[in-house]
């Protein structure tokens, strides 16, 4: 049996390096996909909860100014001027 030449060793090292890079890229893509799925699920939860609250506010004639939950008022919670405008808060 003959010893591998430097060229063969370098080729194998390059192949190993490429395989490691490909595995790392696959892992990054999988983590990104998982993070996106979690974000999508959280956004969906917020949307469903918002629809529920909005529907109950309409059916019970509750406004953004009068909405209170466990002693915390929505009016006091919303401080950003654009958000206040969105909900018709002064």
Steps between C-alpha positions, in 0.01 A plus 500: 500500500632845414483809713250765390661789324470859620257569217271219617519622860420857395209378288359301791545795737319728255220245466470478881498878533224526237296230674531681835395829339200331338398341832529836677290669232234229529492543879468881466215460253319258732538737797378793291197301384419403859531860619272618218242235592507611865459864400211411271328306779547786749362752251199275436435474876507879531263538206248248638516657846456847350196384302350349815551819701376720216183295459426511872569872513247557220236274651532666845545859371849529650729762345878524503464785752293289741676164458642380831646158580593405857521865597722602207348740250570465131502879473794523743680206335506651150759778503624519141327787319442299181351210698276740694379649173436151364267424793344846510654588835566863589 
